[in-house]
């Protein structure tokens, strides 16, 4: 099979969380989606490697397929979620542990649905509206209103757009939650004034309505436990988005890097499976430099800071601030020393430890 075609088919991974959840419900293994995506996924680098440093040239037919894929996913989302709800109504979990595993697997699906919604909101017209609805249904209706202003506030640590270097993920998530609500309100007011409409504009009503509809669907199918499940998943999605923002921008704000207010710096990771599953969102520095470019037209940025491990491993590390700083500080200093001398996980390596950076910067 040609490499180009194999690379294109890989983006179908965006459907994998829901497929695993549905299979898990069918075989009474509600943990399946969370376990595979977050347990097995990080181990895929030795098998699949890293995405190329060079921009992939797609033929016209493949590019059309990739261009339409997020819209196809958004169209399939109600059907996939409906299947999950049908299974939940027919066979609700009988134990608390099963509810917890189901919640984690459902959170996995909803979080990656927000990733697809992120791709759509960076596009115009009906695609942005589809992104609003998808984000709302996934439990994060403020995505467009808080994220688009994020791209115009490079390096700003005071507004919690970039985390402070001495800040934990917990502190940043708390600060950013306040910022998200305020940013959404401000962005909404600007859009309303610009277009001369009412107090609420820019897709927020539609996104909130999508959240409400899905909430009611869970309540109707599984009663209060179902509603509680969805609300807990939505809260987890909110925290997950803020935690990923922390991971993508830590140490790259104006309190740590000169010129961060103009540099739009962000960490990147080239793990192929991660790039497929997150539609190149892990190539975050390149995304910030050209946020309107479709995901399949992005390549790793030549001078971007590179993460010493994949998102899953580093997300867990961020929960323990001393461990996070032990891993990330050498990577940050190495990038500052020479932005083009990248050290990142390659071949069979899953993580670059501080000793790798110390060795690379000696002399």
C-alpha positions as CSV (number, residue, x, y, z in Angstrom):
1,X,0.0,0.0,0.0
2,X,1.5,3.4,-0.9
3,X,2.7,5.4,2.0
4,X,0.6,8.4,1.0
5,X,-2.6,6.3,1.1
6,X,-1.6,4.6,4.4
7,X,-1.0,8.1,5.9
8,X,-4.4,9.2,4.8
9,X,-6.3,6.2,6.1
10,X,-4.6,6.7,9.5
11,X,-6.7,9.8,10.1
12,X,-9.7,7.5,10.4
13,X,-8.3,7.1,13.9
14,X,-10.6,9.9,15.0
15,X,-13.5,7.4,14.9
16,X,-11.5,4.9,17.0
17,X,-12.6,6.1,20.5
18,X,-16.3,5.7,19.7
19,X,-15.7,2.3,17.9
20,X,-13.9,1.1,21.0
21,X,-16.6,2.4,23.3
22,X,-19.4,0.7,21.3
23,X,-17.5,-2.6,21.2
24,X,-16.8,-2.3,24.9
25,X,-20.5,-1.8,25.7
26,X,-21.3,-4.9,23.6
27,X,-18.8,-7.2,25.4
28,X,-19.3,-5.7,28.8
29,X,-15.9,-4.1,28.8
30,X,-16.7,-0.4,29.4
31,X,-13.0,0.4,30.0
32,X,-12.0,-0.6,26.5
33,X,-11.8,2.9,24.8
34,X,-10.0,4.6,27.7
35,X,-7.6,1.6,28.1
36,X,-6.7,1.3,24.4
37,X,-6.4,5.1,23.6
38,X,-4.5,6.0,26.8
39,X,-2.9,2.7,27.7
40,X,-1.8,1.3,24.3
41,X,-1.8,4.5,22.3
42,X,1.4,5.9,23.8
43,X,3.2,2.7,23.0
44,X,2.6,3.0,19.3
45,X,5.6,5.3,18.6
46,X,8.0,2.3,18.2
47,X,5.6,0.7,15.7
48,X,4.4,3.8,13.7
49,X,7.3,6.2,14.4
50,X,7.1,9.9,14.0
51,X,5.4,12.0,11.3
52,X,7.8,13.4,8.7
53,X,9.5,16.7,9.2
54,X,8.5,17.6,5.6
55,X,5.1,18.6,4.4
56,X,3.3,15.7,2.8
57,X,2.1,16.3,-0.7
58,X,-1.4,14.8,-1.1
59,X,-3.0,14.1,-4.5
60,X,-6.2,15.9,-5.2
61,X,-8.5,13.0,-4.4
62,X,-6.8,12.3,-1.1
63,X,-6.7,15.9,-0.1
64,X,-10.5,16.1,-0.8
65,X,-11.0,13.1,1.5
66,X,-9.0,14.6,4.3
67,X,-10.7,18.0,3.9
68,X,-14.1,16.5,4.3
69,X,-13.2,14.1,7.1
70,X,-14.0,16.4,10.0
71,X,-17.4,17.2,8.6
72,X,-18.1,13.5,8.1
73,X,-17.1,12.9,11.7
74,X,-19.4,15.7,12.9
75,X,-22.3,14.2,10.8
76,X,-21.6,10.7,12.3
77,X,-21.3,12.0,15.8
78,X,-25.1,12.0,16.6
79,X,-25.4,8.4,15.2
80,X,-22.4,7.2,17.3
81,X,-23.6,8.9,20.4
82,X,-27.1,7.6,19.8
83,X,-25.7,4.0,19.6
84,X,-24.0,4.6,22.9
85,X,-27.2,5.9,24.5
86,X,-29.2,3.0,23.1
87,X,-26.7,0.5,24.7
88,X,-26.7,2.5,27.9
89,X,-30.5,2.4,28.1
90,X,-30.7,-1.3,27.3
91,X,-27.8,-2.4,29.5
92,X,-27.0,0.2,32.2
93,X,-23.9,-0.5,34.3
94,X,-24.8,-2.5,37.4
95,X,-21.7,-1.5,39.5
96,X,-20.2,1.8,40.4
97,X,-16.8,0.7,39.0
98,X,-18.5,0.0,35.6
99,X,-20.1,3.5,35.7
100,X,-16.6,5.0,36.3
101,X,-15.1,3.0,33.5
102,X,-17.9,4.0,31.2
103,X,-17.4,7.6,32.2
104,X,-13.7,7.5,31.4
105,X,-14.4,5.9,28.0
106,X,-17.1,8.4,27.2
107,X,-14.8,11.2,28.3
108,X,-12.2,9.8,25.8
109,X,-14.8,10.0,23.0
110,X,-16.0,13.5,24.0
111,X,-12.5,14.9,24.4
112,X,-11.4,13.9,20.9
113,X,-14.7,15.1,19.5
114,X,-13.6,18.6,20.8
115,X,-10.4,18.1,18.9
116,X,-12.3,17.7,15.7
117,X,-14.5,20.7,16.6
118,X,-11.3,22.7,17.1
119,X,-10.4,22.0,13.5
120,X,-13.8,23.0,12.3
121,X,-14.0,26.3,14.2
122,X,-10.8,27.5,12.5
123,X,-12.6,27.3,9.2
124,X,-15.3,29.6,8.0
125,X,-19.0,29.5,7.1
126,X,-21.0,26.4,7.8
127,X,-18.0,24.4,9.0
128,X,-17.5,26.8,11.9
129,X,-21.2,26.4,12.8
130,X,-20.8,22.6,12.7
131,X,-17.8,23.0,15.0
132,X,-19.9,25.0,17.5
133,X,-22.6,22.3,17.6
134,X,-20.0,19.5,17.9
135,X,-18.2,21.2,20.7
136,X,-21.5,21.8,22.5
137,X,-22.6,18.2,22.2
138,X,-19.3,17.0,23.5
139,X,-19.8,19.1,26.6
140,X,-17.6,22.2,25.9
141,X,-19.9,24.8,24.4
142,X,-17.4,27.7,25.0
143,X,-14.7,26.3,22.7
144,X,-15.0,28.8,19.9
145,X,-15.5,31.8,22.1
146,X,-12.5,31.1,24.3
147,X,-10.2,29.6,21.8
148,X,-10.2,32.0,18.9
149,X,-9.1,34.9,21.1
150,X,-6.3,32.6,22.5
151,X,-4.6,32.9,19.1
152,X,-4.4,36.7,19.4
153,X,-2.9,36.8,22.9
154,X,0.5,35.2,22.3
155,X,2.5,34.5,25.4
156,X,0.2,36.3,27.8
157,X,0.5,34.7,31.2
158,X,-1.4,37.3,33.1
159,X,-4.6,36.4,31.2
160,X,-3.9,32.7,31.6
161,X,-3.6,32.2,27.9
162,X,-0.1,30.8,28.5
163,X,0.8,29.2,31.9
164,X,3.4,30.8,34.1
165,X,6.6,28.9,34.3
166,X,6.3,28.4,38.1
167,X,2.6,27.4,37.8
168,X,1.1,23.9,38.3
169,X,-1.5,22.4,36.0
170,X,-4.0,22.6,38.8
171,X,-3.4,26.3,39.4
172,X,-3.4,27.1,35.7
173,X,-6.7,25.2,35.1
174,X,-8.3,27.1,37.9
175,X,-7.1,30.5,36.5
176,X,-8.0,29.5,33.0
177,X,-11.5,28.5,33.9
178,X,-12.2,32.0,35.0
179,X,-10.5,33.3,31.9
180,X,-12.5,31.0,29.6
181,X,-15.8,32.3,31.0
182,X,-14.7,35.9,30.8
183,X,-13.1,35.5,27.3
184,X,-16.3,33.9,26.0
185,X,-18.4,36.8,27.3
186,X,-16.0,39.4,25.9
187,X,-15.8,37.7,22.5
188,X,-19.5,37.3,22.4
189,X,-20.1,41.0,23.1
190,X,-17.6,42.0,20.4
191,X,-19.3,39.8,17.8
192,X,-22.8,41.1,18.9
193,X,-21.7,44.8,18.6
194,X,-19.9,44.2,15.3
195,X,-22.9,42.6,13.7
196,X,-25.6,44.7,15.4
197,X,-27.5,41.8,16.9
198,X,-28.6,40.8,20.4
199,X,-26.5,40.2,23.5
200,X,-25.7,36.6,22.5
201,X,-24.1,35.9,19.1
202,X,-21.4,33.9,17.4
203,X,-22.8,30.4,17.9
204,X,-23.0,30.4,21.6
205,X,-26.8,29.7,21.8
206,X,-26.4,26.8,19.3
207,X,-23.5,25.3,21.3
208,X,-25.3,25.7,24.6
209,X,-28.5,24.2,23.1
210,X,-26.5,21.2,21.9
211,X,-25.1,20.7,25.4
212,X,-28.7,20.9,26.8
213,X,-30.1,18.4,24.2
214,X,-27.4,15.8,25.0
215,X,-27.9,16.3,28.7
216,X,-31.6,15.7,28.4
217,X,-30.9,12.6,26.2
218,X,-28.7,11.1,28.9
219,X,-31.3,11.9,31.5
220,X,-34.1,10.4,29.4
221,X,-32.2,7.2,28.7
222,X,-30.6,6.6,32.1
223,X,-32.3,8.9,34.5
224,X,-30.3,10.9,37.1
225,X,-27.3,8.5,36.9
226,X,-27.2,9.2,33.1
227,X,-27.4,12.9,33.6
228,X,-24.7,12.8,36.3
229,X,-22.5,10.7,33.9
230,X,-22.7,13.3,31.1
231,X,-22.2,16.3,33.4
232,X,-19.1,14.6,35.0
233,X,-17.8,13.9,31.5
234,X,-18.4,17.5,30.5
235,X,-16.5,18.7,33.6
236,X,-13.7,16.3,32.7
237,X,-13.6,17.6,29.1
238,X,-13.3,21.2,30.4
239,X,-10.4,20.2,32.7
240,X,-8.8,18.2,29.9
241,X,-8.8,21.1,27.5
242,X,-7.2,23.4,30.1
243,X,-4.6,20.7,30.9
244,X,-3.7,20.2,27.3
245,X,-3.3,24.0,26.9
246,X,-0.9,23.9,29.9
247,X,1.0,21.1,28.3
248,X,1.2,22.9,24.9
249,X,2.4,26.2,26.2
250,X,4.2,25.7,29.6
251,X,7.4,27.7,29.9
252,X,6.9,29.6,26.6
253,X,5.2,32.7,27.9
254,X,6.5,36.2,28.4
255,X,7.8,35.4,31.9
256,X,10.2,32.8,30.5
257,X,10.9,33.5,26.8
258,X,12.0,36.8,25.2
259,X,9.6,37.8,22.4
260,X,6.9,35.4,23.5
261,X,4.3,38.1,23.0
262,X,4.9,37.9,19.2
263,X,6.4,34.4,18.9
264,X,3.3,32.3,19.3
265,X,5.4,29.5,20.8
266,X,4.0,26.1,21.5
267,X,5.4,22.6,22.1
268,X,5.2,20.0,19.4
269,X,5.2,16.2,19.4
270,X,5.6,14.2,16.2
271,X,4.2,10.8,17.4
272,X,2.3,9.5,14.3
273,X,-0.6,8.0,16.1
274,X,-1.1,11.1,18.1
275,X,-0.9,13.3,15.0
276,X,-3.6,11.1,13.4
277,X,-5.9,11.0,16.4
278,X,-5.6,14.8,17.1
279,X,-5.6,16.0,13.5
280,X,-2.1,17.6,13.8
281,X,-3.1,19.5,17.0
282,X,0.1,18.1,18.5
283,X,2.0,20.1,15.9
284,X,0.9,23.1,17.9
285,X,3.7,25.6,17.1
286,X,3.0,25.2,13.4
287,X,-0.7,25.5,14.1
288,X,-0.2,28.8,16.0
289,X,1.9,30.2,13.2
290,X,-0.8,29.4,10.6
291,X,-4.0,28.7,12.4
292,X,-6.3,28.9,9.3
293,X,-4.3,26.2,7.5
294,X,-6.1,22.8,7.4
295,X,-4.6,20.1,9.5
296,X,-3.4,18.0,6.6
297,X,-1.4,21.0,5.2
298,X,0.6,21.3,8.4
299,X,4.2,20.0,9.0
300,X,6.3,20.3,12.1
301,X,7.8,23.7,12.5
302,X,11.6,23.8,12.0
303,X,12.3,25.7,15.2
304,X,9.6,24.5,17.5
305,X,10.3,23.3,21.0
306,X,9.8,19.5,21.1
307,X,8.1,17.6,24.0
308,X,10.2,14.9,25.7
309,X,7.3,12.5,25.5
310,X,3.8,12.1,24.2
311,X,0.7,13.8,25.5
312,X,-0.5,11.0,27.7
313,X,2.7,10.5,29.6
314,X,3.3,14.2,30.1
315,X,-0.3,14.8,31.1
316,X,0.2,12.3,33.9
317,X,3.5,13.9,34.7
318,X,1.9,17.3,35.0
319,X,-0.3,16.1,37.9
320,X,2.9,15.8,39.9
321,X,4.6,19.2,39.6
322,X,8.1,18.2,40.8
323,X,8.1,15.3,38.2
324,X,6.8,17.6,35.5
325,X,9.6,20.2,36.1
326,X,12.2,17.4,36.2
327,X,11.2,16.3,32.8
328,X,10.3,19.6,31.1
329,X,12.9,22.1,32.4
330,X,15.9,20.4,30.6
331,X,13.8,20.3,27.4
332,X,12.9,24.0,27.7
333,X,16.5,25.0,28.4
334,X,17.8,22.8,25.5
335,X,15.4,24.5,23.1
336,X,16.4,28.0,24.3
337,X,20.1,27.0,23.9
338,X,19.6,26.0,20.2
339,X,16.0,25.9,18.8
340,X,17.1,23.9,15.7
341,X,18.9,21.1,17.7
342,X,15.9,19.0,18.5
343,X,15.9,16.1,20.9
344,X,12.7,14.2,20.9
345,X,11.6,10.6,21.2
346,X,12.7,8.6,18.1
347,X,12.8,5.0,17.1
348,X,12.0,2.8,20.2
349,X,12.3,5.7,22.6
350,X,9.1,6.8,24.3
351,X,10.6,9.6,26.4
352,X,13.7,11.8,26.5
353,X,15.0,12.0,30.0
354,X,16.9,15.0,31.4
355,X,20.3,13.3,30.8
356,X,19.7,13.4,27.1
357,X,19.4,17.2,27.1
358,X,22.4,17.6,29.4
359,X,24.5,15.5,27.0
360,X,23.3,17.4,24.0
361,X,24.0,20.9,25.3
362,X,27.5,20.2,26.8
363,X,30.2,22.3,25.2
